Amino acid sequence: MDNTQIRRYLHDLNNALNAVKINAYLLRRLHGETLDAQTMDSLDAGLLDAERLVLRFQEQIHAESSGRD
């Protein structure tokens, strides 16, 4: 995996996590600490997107390292 791919992955992951943090902050400002189930589901979906990015990255690293052995 080259540096360009790693930088792209980190950039995408950073964007996904920042979006979740910003949404959580804004929603708490609007609704206080009590968020409804739909709102929590939306935040969870954002975190799952970030988790998928991490899993794809790990799979790619594993595939590349297995191919080199």
C-alpha positions in Angstrom: 0.0 0.0 0.0 1.5 3.3 -1.0 1.4 6.6 0.8 -1.3 8.0 -1.4 -3.7 5.2 -0.5 -2.9 5.6 3.2 -3.4 9.4 3.1 -6.7 8.9 1.2 -7.9 6.4 3.8 -6.9 8.7 6.7 -8.6 11.7 5.0 -11.9 9.7 4.5 -11.8 8.4 8.0 -11.2 11.8 9.4 -14.1 13.2 7.4 -16.4 10.5 8.6 -15.5 10.9 12.2 -15.7 14.7 12.1 -19.2 14.5 10.5 -20.4 12.3 13.4 -18.8 14.6 16.0 -20.3 17.7 14.4 -23.7 16.1 14.1 -23.7 14.9 17.7 -22.6 18.4 18.9 -25.3 20.2 16.9 -28.0 17.7 18.0 -27.1 18.0 21.6 -27.3 21.8 21.3 -30.8 21.5 19.7 -32.2 18.8 21.9 -30.1 18.7 25.0 -28.9 15.4 26.3 -32.1 13.5 25.5 -31.9 12.4 21.9 -34.7 10.3 20.3 -34.1 6.8 18.9 -34.0 8.0 15.3 -31.3 10.6 16.0 -29.2 8.0 17.9 -29.7 5.6 14.9 -28.3 8.4 12.6 -25.3 8.9 14.8 -24.7 5.1 15.0 -24.9 4.9 11.2 -22.2 7.6 10.9 -20.0 5.6 13.3 -20.7 2.4 11.3 -19.5 4.1 8.1 -16.2 5.0 9.8 -15.9 1.4 11.1 -16.4 0.1 7.6 -13.6 2.3 6.4 -11.3 0.8 9.0 -12.3 -2.7 8.2 -11.8 -2.2 4.4 -8.3 -0.7 5.2 -7.4 -3.7 7.4 -8.6 -6.2 4.8 -6.6 -4.4 2.1 -3.4 -4.4 4.3 -4.0 -8.1 5.1 -4.5 -9.0 1.4 -1.4 -7.2 0.4 0.8 -8.6 3.2 -0.5 -12.2 2.4 0.3 -11.7 -1.2 3.9 -10.9 -0.4 4.6 -14.0 1.7 
